[in-house]
Amino acid sequence: MPSTIYYVQECPTCGRNLQVRVKYLGKNVVCQHCSAEFEACDPNSAVYPPSESSLSLLERVDELIETATRSSIGLGNSTTASR
C-alpha cells in the first residue's frame, strides 16, 4: 500500500498548522478547523504566501508597524507635550 505524503501549511485565516497532501498543491483546500478556503502551496517556495492570502496582508502590517516604530511616528508615543 503506497503511503500518502503530507507537508505542513499554516491556514491563512486561523493560523493553525495543517497537514496537506502533496497531491493538493496548487488547488483550493478547506481548513478543517475554521472552514476557510485557500490555495495549498509549498511554504518553502518563493511564491508563498499567495498574494490573496491574509498571511501576506499580515506580513505587510508587520512591516508597516516596524517602519512606524523605527521612524518614531510612534504607536501611542507623542513627542509633543500638551499644555
N, CA, C and O atoms as a GROMACS GRO file, in nm:
protein
  332
    1MET      N    1   0.085  -0.118   0.000
    1MET     CA    2   0.000   0.000   0.000
    1MET      C    3   0.090   0.124   0.000
    1MET      O    4   0.174   0.138   0.088
    2PRO      N    5   0.072   0.214  -0.097
    2PRO     CA    6   0.155   0.334  -0.102
    2PRO      C    7   0.119   0.429   0.013
    2PRO      O    8   0.002   0.444   0.050
    3SER      N    9   0.223   0.493   0.067
    3SER     CA   10   0.197   0.587   0.176
    3SER      C   11   0.167   0.726   0.119
    3SER      O   12   0.219   0.763   0.013
    4THR      N   13   0.085   0.799   0.188
    4THR     CA   14   0.048   0.934   0.146
    4THR      C   15   0.152   1.032   0.200
    4THR      O   16   0.192   1.021   0.315
    5ILE      N   17   0.194   1.126   0.117
    5ILE     CA   18   0.293   1.225   0.158
    5ILE      C   19   0.222   1.356   0.188
    5ILE      O   20   0.143   1.406   0.108
    6TYR      N   21   0.253   1.411   0.306
    6TYR     CA   22   0.194   1.536   0.351
    6TYR      C   23   0.304   1.641   0.371
    6TYR      O   24   0.421   1.607   0.385
    7TYR      N   25   0.264   1.765   0.370
    7TYR     CA   26   0.350   1.874   0.415
    7TYR      C   27   0.266   1.961   0.506
    7TYR      O   28   0.143   1.950   0.506
    8VAL      N   29   0.330   2.046   0.582
    8VAL     CA   30   0.258   2.130   0.677
    8VAL      C   31   0.244   2.270   0.618
    8VAL      O   32   0.342   2.329   0.571
    9GLN      N   33   0.121   2.323   0.622
    9GLN     CA   34   0.095   2.459   0.577
    9GLN      C   35   0.007   2.526   0.681
    9GLN      O   36  -0.085   2.464   0.734
   10GLU      N   37   0.035   2.650   0.708
   10GLU     CA   38  -0.045   2.727   0.802
   10GLU      C   39  -0.170   2.780   0.734
   10GLU      O   40  -0.163   2.829   0.621
   11CYS      N   41  -0.284   2.769   0.801
   11CYS     CA   42  -0.407   2.826   0.746
   11CYS      C   43  -0.393   2.978   0.749
   11CYS      O   44  -0.361   3.034   0.854
   12PRO      N   45  -0.416   3.046   0.637
   12PRO     CA   46  -0.402   3.191   0.633
   12PRO      C   47  -0.508   3.264   0.713
   12PRO      O   48  -0.494   3.384   0.738
   13THR      N   49  -0.613   3.196   0.755
   13THR     CA   50  -0.720   3.261   0.831
   13THR      C   51  -0.704   3.240   0.981
   13THR      O   52  -0.702   3.337   1.057
   14CYS      N   53  -0.693   3.115   1.024
   14CYS     CA   54  -0.688   3.088   1.169
   14CYS      C   55  -0.547   3.064   1.220
   14CYS      O   56  -0.525   3.064   1.341
   15GLY      N   57  -0.451   3.042   1.131
   15GLY     CA   58  -0.312   3.027   1.171
   15GLY      C   59  -0.273   2.888   1.219
   15GLY      O   60  -0.158   2.867   1.259
   16ARG      N   61  -0.363   2.793   1.216
   16ARG     CA   62  -0.330   2.658   1.260
   16ARG      C   63  -0.250   2.585   1.152
   16ARG      O   64  -0.271   2.607   1.033
   17ASN      N   65  -0.160   2.499   1.196
   17ASN     CA   66  -0.082   2.418   1.103
   17ASN      C   67  -0.166   2.300   1.057
   17ASN      O   68  -0.227   2.231   1.138
   18LEU      N   69  -0.168   2.279   0.927
   18LEU     CA   70  -0.248   2.172   0.868
   18LEU      C   71  -0.158   2.078   0.790
   18LEU      O   72  -0.062   2.121   0.727
   19GLN      N   73  -0.189   1.951   0.794
   19GLN     CA   74  -0.121   1.854   0.709
   19GLN      C   75  -0.198   1.848   0.578
   19GLN      O   76  -0.316   1.811   0.574
   20VAL      N   77  -0.130   1.884   0.471
   20VAL     CA   78  -0.192   1.888   0.338
   20VAL      C   79  -0.125   1.783   0.251
   20VAL      O   80  -0.002   1.774   0.248
   21ARG      N   81  -0.204   1.705   0.182
   21ARG     CA   82  -0.147   1.606   0.090
   21ARG      C   83  -0.079   1.678  -0.026
   21ARG      O   84  -0.130   1.776  -0.079
   22VAL      N   85   0.038   1.627  -0.063
   22VAL     CA   86   0.115   1.687  -0.172
   22VAL      C   87   0.035   1.695  -0.300
   22VAL      O   88   0.052   1.788  -0.379
   23LYS      N   89  -0.053   1.598  -0.322
   23LYS     CA   90  -0.130   1.598  -0.447
   23LYS      C   91  -0.225   1.718  -0.457
   23LYS      O   92  -0.279   1.744  -0.565
   24TYR      N   93  -0.247   1.791  -0.347
   24TYR     CA   94  -0.336   1.908  -0.349
   24TYR      C   95  -0.261   2.039  -0.373
   24TYR      O   96  -0.324   2.145  -0.373
   25LEU      N   97  -0.129   2.035  -0.393
   25LEU     CA   98  -0.053   2.157  -0.420
   25LEU      C   99  -0.113   2.232  -0.538
   25LEU      O  100  -0.141   2.173  -0.643
   26GLY      N  101  -0.133   2.361  -0.521
   26GLY     CA  102  -0.188   2.444  -0.628
   26GLY      C  103  -0.339   2.441  -0.639
   26GLY      O  104  -0.396   2.509  -0.724
   27LYS      N  105  -0.404   2.364  -0.554
   27LYS     CA  106  -0.550   2.353  -0.557
   27LYS      C  107  -0.609   2.420  -0.433
   27LYS      O  108  -0.541   2.437  -0.332
   28ASN      N  109  -0.736   2.456  -0.443
   28ASN     CA  110  -0.804   2.514  -0.327
   28ASN      C  111  -0.842   2.404  -0.229
   28ASN      O  112  -0.895   2.300  -0.268
   29VAL      N  113  -0.813   2.428  -0.103
   29VAL     CA  114  -0.847   2.334   0.005
   29VAL      C  115  -0.923   2.410   0.112
   29VAL      O  116  -0.927   2.533   0.111
   30VAL      N  117  -0.983   2.337   0.204
   30VAL     CA  118  -1.062   2.398   0.311
   30VAL      C  119  -1.001   2.359   0.445
   30VAL      O  120  -0.972   2.242   0.468
   31CYS      N  121  -0.981   2.456   0.532
   31CYS     CA  122  -0.927   2.432   0.665
   31CYS      C  123  -1.029   2.352   0.746
   31CYS      O  124  -1.147   2.387   0.750
   32GLN      N  125  -0.983   2.245   0.808
   32GLN     CA  126  -1.074   2.161   0.886
   32GLN      C  127  -1.113   2.226   1.018
   32GLN      O  128  -1.206   2.180   1.084
   33HIS      N  129  -1.044   2.333   1.058
   33HIS     CA  130  -1.072   2.399   1.185
   33HIS      C  131  -1.168   2.517   1.171
   33HIS      O  132  -1.263   2.530   1.248
   34CYS      N  133  -1.143   2.603   1.070
   34CYS     CA  134  -1.224   2.725   1.057
   34CYS      C  135  -1.304   2.731   0.928
   34CYS      O  136  -1.379   2.827   0.907
   35SER      N  137  -1.290   2.632   0.843
   35SER     CA  138  -1.362   2.621   0.715
   35SER      C  139  -1.323   2.726   0.612
   35SER      O  140  -1.396   2.748   0.515
   36ALA      N  141  -1.208   2.792   0.632
   36ALA     CA  142  -1.161   2.889   0.534
   36ALA      C  143  -1.108   2.815   0.411
   36ALA      O  144  -1.048   2.708   0.424
   37GLU      N  145  -1.130   2.872   0.295
   37GLU     CA  146  -1.078   2.815   0.171
   37GLU      C  147  -0.953   2.891   0.130
   37GLU      O  148  -0.951   3.014   0.132
   38PHE      N  149  -0.849   2.818   0.092
   38PHE     CA  150  -0.724   2.880   0.050
   38PHE      C  151  -0.650   2.787  -0.045
   38PHE      O  152  -0.684   2.669  -0.057
   39GLU      N  153  -0.549   2.841  -0.114
   39GLU     CA  154  -0.472   2.762  -0.208
   39GLU      C  155  -0.361   2.687  -0.134
   39GLU      O  156  -0.285   2.747  -0.058
   40ALA      N  157  -0.353   2.558  -0.157
   40ALA     CA  158  -0.245   2.478  -0.099
   40ALA      C  159  -0.118   2.508  -0.176
   40ALA      O  160  -0.112   2.488  -0.297
   41CYS      N  161  -0.016   2.555  -0.105
   41CYS     CA  162   0.111   2.586  -0.171
   41CYS      C  163   0.226   2.556  -0.077
   41CYS      O  164   0.209   2.552   0.045
   42ASP      N  165   0.342   2.535  -0.134
   42ASP     CA  166   0.460   2.499  -0.057
   42ASP      C  167   0.508   2.621   0.022
   42ASP      O  168   0.545   2.722  -0.038
   43PRO      N  169   0.510   2.613   0.155
   43PRO     CA  170   0.555   2.726   0.236
   43PRO      C  171   0.701   2.762   0.214
   43PRO      O  172   0.743   2.872   0.250
   44ASN      N  173   0.780   2.672   0.156
   44ASN     CA  174   0.922   2.699   0.131
   44ASN      C  175   0.947   2.760  -0.006
   44ASN      O  176   1.061   2.791  -0.040
   45SER      N  177   0.840   2.779  -0.085
   45SER     CA  178   0.859   2.834  -0.219
   45SER      C  179   0.863   2.986  -0.214
   45SER      O  180   0.821   3.048  -0.116
   46ALA      N  181   0.914   3.046  -0.320
   46ALA     CA  182   0.926   3.191  -0.328
   46ALA      C  183   0.790   3.259  -0.344
   46ALA      O  184   0.778   3.379  -0.319
   47VAL      N  185   0.689   3.185  -0.385
   47VAL     CA  186   0.557   3.245  -0.407
   47VAL      C  187   0.464   3.228  -0.286
   47VAL      O  188   0.343   3.249  -0.297
   48TYR      N  189   0.521   3.189  -0.172
   48TYR     CA  190   0.439   3.172  -0.052
   48TYR      C  191   0.455   3.295   0.035
   48TYR      O  192   0.567   3.342   0.052
   49PRO      N  193   0.349   3.348   0.089
   49PRO     CA  194   0.210   3.309   0.073
   49PRO      C  195   0.153   3.366  -0.056
   49PRO      O  196   0.206   3.464  -0.109
   50PRO      N  197   0.045   3.306  -0.107
   50PRO     CA  198  -0.019   3.359  -0.227
   50PRO      C  199  -0.063   3.504  -0.204
   50PRO      O  200  -0.094   3.542  -0.092
   51SER      N  201  -0.067   3.583  -0.309
   51SER     CA  202  -0.099   3.725  -0.295
   51SER      C  203  -0.236   3.749  -0.235
   51SER      O  204  -0.256   3.851  -0.169
   52GLU      N  205  -0.331   3.659  -0.255
   52GLU     CA  206  -0.466   3.678  -0.200
   52GLU      C  207  -0.478   3.628  -0.056
   52GLU      O  208  -0.585   3.637   0.005
   53SER      N  209  -0.369   3.576  -0.002
   53SER     CA  210  -0.371   3.521   0.132
   53SER      C  211  -0.370   3.630   0.237
   53SER      O  212  -0.306   3.734   0.219
   54SER      N  213  -0.439   3.606   0.347
   54SER     CA  214  -0.434   3.702   0.457
   54SER      C  215  -0.298   3.699   0.524
   54SER      O  216  -0.264   3.793   0.597
   55LEU      N  217  -0.220   3.594   0.504
   55LEU     CA  218  -0.085   3.591   0.560
   55LEU      C  219   0.000   3.701   0.499
   55LEU      O  220   0.077   3.765   0.570
   56SER      N  221  -0.012   3.724   0.367
   56SER     CA  222   0.066   3.831   0.305
   56SER      C  223   0.021   3.966   0.358
   56SER      O  224   0.103   4.057   0.372
   57LEU      N  225  -0.106   3.981   0.386
   57LEU     CA  226  -0.156   4.105   0.445
   57LEU      C  227  -0.101   4.124   0.585
   57LEU      O  228  -0.060   4.235   0.620
   58LEU      N  229  -0.097   4.018   0.665
   58LEU     CA  230  -0.042   4.028   0.799
   58LEU      C  231   0.106   4.060   0.796
   58LEU      O  232   0.155   4.135   0.881
   59GLU      N  233   0.180   4.004   0.701
   59GLU     CA  234   0.321   4.036   0.688
   59GLU      C  235   0.338   4.184   0.655
   59GLU      O  236   0.429   4.249   0.708
   60ARG      N  237   0.253   4.238   0.568
   60ARG     CA  238   0.260   4.380   0.532
   60ARG      C  239   0.229   4.467   0.654
   60ARG      O  240   0.293   4.570   0.673
   61VAL      N  241   0.133   4.427   0.736
   61VAL     CA  242   0.101   4.502   0.858
   61VAL      C  243   0.222   4.505   0.950
   61VAL      O  244   0.257   4.610   1.005
   62ASP      N  245   0.287   4.390   0.966
   62ASP     CA  246   0.407   4.384   1.050
   62ASP      C  247   0.516   4.477   0.997
   62ASP      O  248   0.583   4.545   1.076
   63GLU      N  249   0.534   4.482   0.864
   63GLU     CA  250   0.633   4.571   0.805
   63GLU      C  251   0.600   4.716   0.834
   63GLU      O  252   0.688   4.794   0.870
   64LEU      N  253   0.473   4.754   0.821
   64LEU     CA  254   0.433   4.892   0.846
   64LEU      C  255   0.450   4.931   0.992
   64LEU      O  256   0.492   5.043   1.022
   65ILE      N  257   0.419   4.840   1.082
   65ILE     CA  258   0.437   4.868   1.226
   65ILE      C  259   0.585   4.887   1.256
   65ILE      O  260   0.622   4.979   1.329
   66GLU      N  261   0.670   4.802   1.200
   66GLU     CA  262   0.813   4.814   1.223
   66GLU      C  263   0.867   4.945   1.167
   66GLU      O  264   0.948   5.012   1.232
   67THR      N  265   0.822   4.982   1.048
   67THR     CA  266   0.865   5.109   0.987
   67THR      C  267   0.821   5.227   1.072
   67THR      O  268   0.899   5.320   1.094
   68ALA      N  269   0.698   5.224   1.120
   68ALA     CA  270   0.646   5.334   1.204
   68ALA      C  271   0.724   5.343   1.334
   68ALA      O  272   0.752   5.453   1.382
   69THR      N  273   0.758   5.230   1.391
   69THR     CA  274   0.832   5.228   1.517
   69THR      C  275   0.972   5.285   1.496
   69THR      O  276   1.020   5.364   1.577
   70ARG      N  277   1.038   5.244   1.388
   70ARG     CA  278   1.173   5.292   1.361
   70ARG      C  279   1.177   5.440   1.329
   70ARG      O  280   1.272   5.508   1.366
   71SER      N  281   1.075   5.491   1.262
   71SER     CA  282   1.076   5.632   1.223
   71SER      C  283   1.018   5.722   1.331
   71SER      O  284   0.999   5.841   1.310
   72SER      N  285   0.991   5.664   1.446
   72SER     CA  286   0.937   5.733   1.563
   72SER      C  287   0.806   5.805   1.536
   72SER      O  288   0.774   5.903   1.603
   73ILE      N  289   0.730   5.757   1.438
   73ILE     CA  290   0.594   5.805   1.422
   73ILE      C  291   0.522   5.772   1.551
   73ILE      O  292   0.436   5.846   1.599
   74GLY      N  293   0.559   5.658   1.604
   74GLY     CA  294   0.508   5.616   1.733
   74GLY      C  295   0.370   5.559   1.725
   74GLY      O  296   0.284   5.605   1.651
   75LEU      N  297   0.352   5.459   1.802
   75LEU     CA  298   0.221   5.398   1.816
   75LEU      C  299   0.176   5.428   1.958
   75LEU      O  300   0.187   5.344   2.046
   76GLY      N  301   0.127   5.550   1.979
   76GLY     CA  302   0.084   5.590   2.112
   76GLY      C  303   0.191   5.674   2.182
   76GLY      O  304   0.169   5.717   2.295
   77ASN      N  305   0.306   5.698   2.118
   77ASN     CA  306   0.411   5.781   2.176
   77ASN      C  307   0.405   5.918   2.113
   77ASN      O  308   0.420   5.932   1.992
   78SER      N  309   0.383   6.017   2.193
   78SER     CA  310   0.375   6.152   2.143
   78SER      C  311   0.505   6.225   2.178
   78SER      O  312   0.554   6.213   2.290
   79THR      N  313   0.560   6.301   2.082
   79THR     CA  314   0.684   6.374   2.107
   79THR      C  315   0.656   6.517   2.151
   79THR      O  316   0.749   6.589   2.188
   80THR      N  317   0.530   6.559   2.147
   80THR     CA  318   0.499   6.695   2.192
   80THR      C  319   0.412   6.686   2.316
   80THR      O  320   0.325   6.600   2.328
   81ALA      N  321   0.438   6.776   2.406
   81ALA     CA  322   0.361   6.779   2.531
   81ALA      C  323   0.249   6.880   2.517
   81ALA      O  324   0.269   6.989   2.464
   82SER      N  325   0.132   6.844   2.564
   82SER     CA  326   0.020   6.937   2.559
   82SER      C  327   0.015   7.015   2.689
   82SER      O  328   0.043   6.960   2.795
   83ARG      N  329  -0.021   7.143   2.680
   83ARG     CA  330  -0.030   7.228   2.800
   83ARG      C  331  -0.172   7.264   2.828
   83ARG      O  332  -0.199   7.335   2.925
   0.00000   0.00000   0.00000
